Amino acid sequence: MKILISGGHGQLGHDVTILLSKNHEVISCDSKELDIGNRRMVEQVVTQHQPEVIVNCAAYTAVDNCETEKELAWRVNALGPENLAVSAETVGSRLIHISTDYVFDGKKATDTSYLEDDQVQPLSEYGKSKLAGEDAIMQFASNPLIMRTAWLYGHKGQNFLKTMLRLALADPTRELKVVNDQYGSLTWTNSLARQIENVLSADIKGIVHATATGASTWYEGACYFLDAMNVPYTLTPCTTAEYPTPAHRPSNSILKNKRLDQAGLSVFQSWQDDIDCFVKAHGAALLQELS
């Protein structure tokens, strides 16, 4: 299968590129090679390669910066998916797009999960721009698959777990406050990449949720990861109110992979197992990189 990956050099795109390249013809593009906010460039690249599938891993994910850099956020997260959808439809490509838990307001009780058909109501510019991207794809593409994921981490690039590790290694006695009243499912990019591979030829379209199973707070997840890394630390749980950020984040980001489960397509395991596998695969390299 011929697959075009946008955002192919980012945290998720890197893992998707490596995995899919084993069995498919993959064209993996960074933002210079494929600026999804540039319609003419998207048309040229898609027309040139004629992919059977386009996997969009490109996004502007600096959540707090989106509050002030709105034009950039909407160009990448809303206009970009629209451009891909239009071009995909022109050449008959299937579009697989990665979206986010931030399309929800998080007001559901934290002992419940968000399903694909729950009402969306984003709180931040990031969430609003990503929802606009979803809407554009549903409008312009006839056979799209939108995969909402959450709390991604991997060995490439920056993410929450790597930040916690870097700070703990720098000074294990330094007290670090970590939010303990926001809930979600830490999801390894490699697991999401395997899920993307598993739906390439599947007869499923529309919106699906795609995260690790189970849930934790940021604090609980950080503690579990640092324990798995066998790194000493001093973390203190705090509330969202004690750790204000420019962007309003949902208290409940727990997604249930209902449609993937019902179709027998889910490859996900628990967030704890994901972290254990991540540490086994990349722990030594992370210590070398961040020490």
Secondary structure, DSSP 8 states (H G I E B T S, - for coil): -EEEEETTTSHHHHHHHHHHTTTSEEEEE-TTT--TT-HHHHHHHHHHH--SEEEE------TTGGGT-HHHHHIIIIIHHHHHHHHHHHHT-EEEEEEEGGGS---S-TTS-B-TTS-----SHHHHHHHHHHHHHHHH-SS-EEEEE-SEE-SSS--HHHHHHHHHHH-TTS-EEEE-S-EE--EEHHHHHHHHHHTTT-S--EEEE---BS-EEHHHHHHHHHHHHT----EEEE-TTTS--SS---SB--B--HHHHHTT-----BHHHHHHHHHHHHHHHHHHHH-
